[in-house]
Structure formats: C-alpha cells, structure tokens
Amino acid sequence: MAKIVVLLVALLMPNAALAESRFDGKWHGESCASGATLEFIVAGDTVNGQYSSGIDHSRINGKIAADGSFDGGWLTGKFNGKSFIGTFTRATKGTACRVTADLQ
C-alpha cells in the first residue's frame, strides 16, 4: 500500500509544478496612450484580462512561452520577474504603443 501512495504522489507532483508559474498573480500597468490601463491575471501560462483607454476596451488573452515571451495578438512582450514590457498595436490605425505592467 505504501508503494502505491508513493507512486501516486510521484505521478501527481510534476503536474502540480506545471500548474503554477513564476508569473502567477494580478498584474496592473499602463501604456503610452493617455489614461490607458491594463489589468490581467496570470495563472500558470495563461493570461486573461483587459486593456482600457476610456473609449477602447480590449480583452487580453494568451499563453506565456517558457522564456517569458507573450503573444496575445495585439499585445506582445516579455515577462521578466515581476515586470512585463511589451507593445500594444492598434489594428485599426496600425500604430504601436509601449506597455508596461507590474505584478501586484
């Protein structure tokens, strides 16, 4: 019986380790667009949240690669420790704006 418990624990541990990431938590930031804010949650390698600039609201969705890079379509960048630096690109105008966010 003890061998079965040890085997089950060994099988489950790697999955638990993969479920968490060093970037987990609530993030808040801003972009170079006047008054624009970012708020998103990182859980494992998944990012979900919102970009708001008063009149413009866009969802933030995507996956973080093993090296910390993120490609959410209109928002790309890189997570490094407790900071994120990226670029917001407006599809309608083709303009790019710098974005920063910090783990809260």
N, C-alpha and C positions, 0 to 999 in steps of 0.2 A: 504494500500500500504506500509506503514512504517513497518508493521509487517512482510510482505513478504521480504523486504530488510534485516531486522534484522535476519530473519530465514536463508536467503541465506548466509549472512556473517558468521553466526554461523556454518553453514554446511561446508563452504569453509576454515575456519581458521584452523581446525585440519589438513587438507590435506596440507596446505601451511607449517605448522610447521614440518610435517613429511618429506617434500621435502628437507629441509636443515638439516645439521648436524654440530656438533661442530668441525668436522674434514675437512670441505669443504675447498678446495683450492689446490694450486700446491705444491707438495712435491718433495724434492730432497734429495738424500742420496748416500751412498756408502756401499760396502761390503768388507769383508776381502780379496777378490780376487783382485789382483793388478790392479788398474785402473778401476775397475768396478763401474758403477754408476746406480742409479735408478732415474727415473723421472716418476711421476704419478699424476693424478688429482683425487681428491675425490669430488664427488657430491652426497649429501645425503648419502646413504650407499654403493654406487658403486665406485669401484676403477678401473681405466684404465690408463695404461702407459707402460713403457718399462724398461727392465734391459739390460745394455750393458757392455760388457767387452772387446771391441776391435774386437774379432772374434766371440763372442757369443752374440746373441740378442734374448731376450725372452719377450713376452707380459706379462704384469701384469694385470690380470682381476679377479674380485671377489667382494664379499659383506662383509661389516663390520657388525659384530653382535652388539647387543645392549650394550654389555660390552666392546666394542672396539676391540675384537679379530678379526683376519683376517685369512682366509684360502683361498689362491689363488692357491692351489695345490703345486707347487714347492716353493712358498713363503708363509710363515706363520708368524704370530707375533701378536703384540698388539699395537693399537693406544692409546696414553695417553697424553692428552693435545695437545701440538704442536710437539710431537715426536712419532716415530714409532721404535720399536725394534723387530727384527724378525730373521728368519733363511731362507736362500736360500739353497735348496737341489738340487744338480745336479743328475738328474735321471740316466744319463749315467755312472757316476762314483760313485754314492751313497755317495758323500761327502757333508757335511753341512758346511755352512759359515755364520757368524754373519752379519746381515744387520741393518743399522740404517738410518733413514731419518727424516728430519725436515720440518715443514710447512714453506713455504717461504713467 
